[in-house]
Amino acid sequence: MNIFARFANDESGATAIEYGLIAALIAVGIIAAATLLGGNLATLFNGIAGVLQTNTPGAAPAAAATP
């Protein structure tokens, strides 16, 4: 019975699971933010590339990025 009582009182596994859940929620938040902002960032960087290409004499044409 002593082994089962110690196992029931041991909370170290629960703490590890809680940290794992927190890390998973943070990862989901980062993925959601990257998905929402990804298209806007691609548009922004393509616009910057176009301006740089237009204002740089002798520059090679920039490759078009596909979102």
C-alpha positions as CSV (number, residue, x, y, z in Angstrom):
1,M,0.0,0.0,0.0
2,N,2.9,2.4,0.7
3,I,3.9,2.4,-3.0
4,F,0.4,3.4,-4.1
5,A,0.2,6.1,-1.5
6,R,3.5,7.6,-2.6
7,F,2.4,7.4,-6.3
8,A,-0.9,9.2,-5.5
9,N,0.9,12.0,-3.7
10,D,3.6,12.5,-6.3
11,E,2.8,15.6,-8.3
12,S,6.0,16.0,-10.4
13,G,4.4,14.4,-13.4
14,A,1.5,16.7,-13.2
15,T,3.8,19.7,-13.2
16,A,5.6,18.5,-16.3
17,I,2.3,18.0,-18.1
18,E,1.2,21.5,-17.1
19,Y,4.4,23.0,-18.5
20,G,3.9,21.0,-21.7
21,L,0.3,22.3,-22.1
22,I,1.6,25.9,-21.6
23,A,4.3,25.4,-24.2
24,A,1.6,23.9,-26.6
25,L,-0.7,26.9,-26.1
26,I,2.2,29.3,-26.8
27,A,3.1,27.4,-30.0
28,V,-0.6,27.6,-31.1
29,G,-0.6,31.3,-30.5
30,I,2.6,31.8,-32.5
31,I,1.3,29.7,-35.4
32,A,-2.0,31.6,-35.4
33,A,-0.2,35.0,-35.4
34,A,2.2,33.9,-38.2
35,T,-0.8,32.7,-40.3
36,L,-2.7,35.9,-39.8
37,L,0.3,38.2,-40.5
38,G,2.0,36.0,-43.1
39,G,0.1,37.4,-46.1
40,N,0.5,41.0,-45.0
41,L,4.2,40.5,-44.4
42,A,4.7,38.9,-47.8
43,T,2.9,41.9,-49.4
44,L,5.0,44.4,-47.4
45,F,8.3,42.7,-48.3
46,N,7.4,42.4,-52.0
47,G,6.6,46.1,-52.0
48,I,9.9,46.9,-50.5
49,A,11.7,44.7,-53.0
50,G,9.9,46.5,-55.8
51,V,10.9,49.9,-54.5
52,L,14.5,48.8,-54.1
53,Q,14.5,47.3,-57.6
54,T,13.1,50.4,-59.2
55,N,15.5,52.7,-57.4
56,T,18.6,50.6,-57.9
57,P,20.2,51.1,-61.4
58,G,21.3,47.9,-63.0
59,A,19.6,45.6,-60.5
60,A,18.3,42.2,-61.6
61,P,14.6,41.7,-61.5
62,A,13.4,40.3,-58.2
63,A,11.7,36.9,-58.2
64,A,8.0,37.0,-57.4
65,A,7.1,35.3,-54.1
66,T,4.1,33.1,-54.0
67,P,2.1,33.2,-50.7
